[in-house]
């Protein structure tokens, strides 16, 4: 595979792949039931419990 073929592949299929990954990550973030996990992560620093206790 030479440079031109690799460049053509990256320009076409690579872009489609990156867009699909991006949309997948956005969908994973806003999926149903995820707000509970986001709320837990946002308030985790205020917990009084220590991991070793």
N, C-alpha and C positions, 0 to 999 in steps of 0.2 A: 504494500500500500504506500503510495507516494504522498507527498505533501498536499498536492492538489485534491486528491481523492479524500484524504483525511479532512481537509478544510471544508470540502463540500458536505461531507457527512456531518461534521460538527455544526455547520451553518443550518442544515435542514433538520436532521433527526435529533441532534443535540439540543437545539432550541426547543423542540417539541417535548423532549424528555424533561428538560428543566422546567418548562411551564407546567407539565403534569405533576412533577414533584412539588412545585410551589403550591398548586391548587390542592394537592393532597394534604400538605402541611396546614394550609388554611382551614380546610375541612376538618382535619383532626383537632385543631384548636377550638373550633366553634361547634363541635359535635354535641349531640344531646347528652346531658349529664356531665359535661366537662366543667360547668361552672362551680360545682362542688369542689373539684380538685383545684381549680384556680383560687377559690376562696380560701381553702386550706393552705395553699402555698403563700398567699398574700398575708395571712395572719400567723404564720408559723414562727416568726421571730418574736412574737409577743407571748408565746407559751412559757409558763413558769417551769415546766418540767425539764429536767436535764436528761440527756440520753443515757448516762451512766447510773442514774439513780433508780 
